């Protein structure tokens, strides 16, 4: 078996990956808090879509890509299939969105969180191994099935916990703590899955490996991420402005509707 490095650049990649996951989860939880604070279906849908992009795109997929920049097989060049890499991004956003929409509408919270967690967890596993399928080396990549099963379990549990956070946390401090826990879970799933990798190089020597280098994808990914964050910011500000203008006047007690970060759910409510 070939030698594999998961931290080719030292601690930079895992630390950067964790921070990206934390930021993505933080933005996503803020969006879900806004979704819980509105009773209009269209606006809730908008906030949940933004949350899906934040958690699935930045919190999970971008974390995966940053961590993969530290992956290396010293005896072989490493390339990526760009189409499979982008497919894994779409899979992450769609499956996270599916889980959020399952828990985002309706009253039966526990069953919905569990069902959404299983769906999202399996989707995250699919994203991870689709991303790994995009990896090209001069050899054959295989996986330890026991560790793969462990990564599936970690992903399902992590996704279920993440969805539970999305329907419970409301204050800024709890959102920050929940984001940190979610980021730990996402990174844990990634590196558990990476521990399953085994590489057997071809014996005929090093030859050309098709695909693009991870660094070649870095610039377009940074540009796409920046554009997505700017788009999310404008969309979120627009939604918040609309809600402020259309909010009901303060009651006699001085309270002004529902606030986005101190959400108290009433029994039987149609919100999360």
ZIGI-V947971 format. One record per residue. RES is the residue in three letters. NEAR is the number of other C-alpha atoms within 12 Angstrom. Layout:
res=RES near=NEAR
res=RES near=NEAR
This chain:
res=UNK near=17
res=UNK near=22
res=UNK near=17
res=UNK near=26
res=UNK near=25
res=UNK near=29
res=UNK near=25
res=UNK near=19
res=UNK near=18
res=UNK near=16
res=UNK near=16
res=UNK near=19
res=UNK near=27
res=UNK near=32
res=UNK near=21
res=UNK near=28
res=UNK near=34
res=UNK near=38
res=UNK near=30
res=UNK near=36
res=UNK near=41
res=UNK near=35
res=UNK near=34
res=UNK near=41
res=UNK near=46
res=UNK near=42
res=UNK near=38
res=UNK near=48
res=UNK near=48
res=UNK near=44
res=UNK near=43
res=UNK near=49
res=UNK near=39
res=UNK near=41
res=UNK near=44
res=UNK near=43
res=UNK near=36
res=UNK near=37
res=UNK near=23
res=UNK near=21
res=UNK near=20
res=UNK near=15
res=UNK near=27
res=UNK near=32
res=UNK near=29
res=UNK near=30
res=UNK near=41
res=UNK near=46
res=UNK near=35
res=UNK near=44
res=UNK near=48
res=UNK near=45
res=UNK near=41
res=UNK near=46
res=UNK near=48
res=UNK near=50
res=UNK near=44
res=UNK near=44
res=UNK near=47
res=UNK near=57
res=UNK near=50
res=UNK near=49
res=UNK near=47
res=UNK near=44
res=UNK near=42
res=UNK near=35
res=UNK near=41
res=UNK near=41
res=UNK near=33
res=UNK near=30
res=UNK near=38
res=UNK near=29
res=UNK near=32
res=UNK near=20
res=UNK near=22
res=UNK near=28
res=UNK near=26
res=UNK near=35
res=UNK near=32
res=UNK near=31
res=UNK near=26
res=UNK near=29
res=UNK near=18
res=UNK near=25
res=UNK near=36
res=UNK near=28
res=UNK near=24
res=UNK near=33
res=UNK near=40
res=UNK near=29
res=UNK near=33
res=UNK near=41
res=UNK near=36
res=UNK near=34
res=UNK near=36
res=UNK near=51
res=UNK near=38
res=UNK near=35
res=UNK near=42
res=UNK near=53
res=UNK near=38
res=UNK near=34
res=UNK near=40
res=UNK near=44
res=UNK near=31
res=UNK near=22
res=UNK near=20
res=UNK near=21
res=UNK near=31
res=UNK near=20
res=UNK near=18
res=UNK near=27
res=UNK near=37
res=UNK near=26
res=UNK near=27
res=UNK near=37
res=UNK near=39
res=UNK near=32
res=UNK near=34
res=UNK near=45
res=UNK near=43
res=UNK near=35
res=UNK near=34
res=UNK near=50
res=UNK near=41
res=UNK near=35
res=UNK near=40
res=UNK near=45
res=UNK near=35
res=UNK near=30
res=UNK near=38
res=UNK near=37
res=UNK near=26
res=UNK near=30
res=UNK near=38
res=UNK near=32
res=UNK near=37
res=UNK near=27
res=UNK near=27
res=UNK near=20
res=UNK near=26
res=UNK near=24
res=UNK near=24
res=UNK near=18
res=UNK near=17
res=UNK near=15
res=UNK near=22
res=UNK near=28
res=UNK near=20
res=UNK near=24
res=UNK near=36
res=UNK near=35
res=UNK near=27
res=UNK near=33
res=UNK near=40
res=UNK near=34
res=UNK near=31
res=UNK near=40
res=UNK near=48
res=UNK near=37
res=UNK near=33
res=UNK near=47
res=UNK near=47
res=UNK near=35
res=UNK near=35
res=UNK near=49
res=UNK near=45
res=UNK near=30
res=UNK near=34
res=UNK near=34
res=UNK near=24
res=UNK near=20
res=UNK near=16
res=UNK near=24
res=UNK near=35
res=UNK near=26
res=UNK near=22
res=UNK near=35
res=UNK near=40
res=UNK near=28
res=UNK near=28
res=UNK near=43
res=UNK near=42
res=UNK near=33
res=UNK near=34
res=UNK near=49
res=UNK near=40
res=UNK near=32
res=UNK near=39
res=UNK near=48
res=UNK near=35
res=UNK near=30
res=UNK near=39
res=UNK near=36
res=UNK near=26
res=UNK near=27
res=UNK near=33
res=UNK near=26
res=UNK near=29
res=UNK near=20
res=UNK near=25
res=UNK near=18
res=UNK near=14
res=UNK near=9
res=UNK near=14
res=UNK near=17
res=UNK near=17
res=UNK near=16
res=UNK near=20
res=UNK near=17
res=UNK near=23
res=UNK near=23
res=UNK near=25
res=UNK near=29
res=UNK near=21
res=UNK near=17
res=UNK near=26
res=UNK near=21
res=UNK near=13
res=UNK near=15
res=UNK near=25
res=UNK near=18
res=UNK near=13
res=UNK near=19
res=UNK near=26
res=UNK near=18
res=UNK near=14
res=UNK near=23
res=UNK near=25
res=UNK near=16
res=UNK near=17
res=UNK near=31
res=UNK near=23
res=UNK near=15
res=UNK near=22
res=UNK near=31
res=UNK near=19
res=UNK near=17
res=UNK near=27
res=UNK near=27
res=UNK near=14
res=UNK near=15
res=UNK near=27
res=UNK near=20
res=UNK near=11
res=UNK near=14
res=UNK near=21
res=UNK near=13
res=UNK near=14
res=UNK near=12
res=UNK near=11
res=UNK near=8
res=UNK near=8
res=UNK near=10
res=UNK near=12
res=UNK near=17
res=UNK near=22
res=UNK near=27
res=UNK near=24
res=UNK near=29
res=UNK near=27
res=UNK near=21
res=UNK near=29
res=UNK near=21
res=UNK near=23
res=UNK near=11
res=UNK near=12
res=UNK near=12
res=UNK near=19
res=UNK near=22
res=UNK near=34
res=UNK near=41
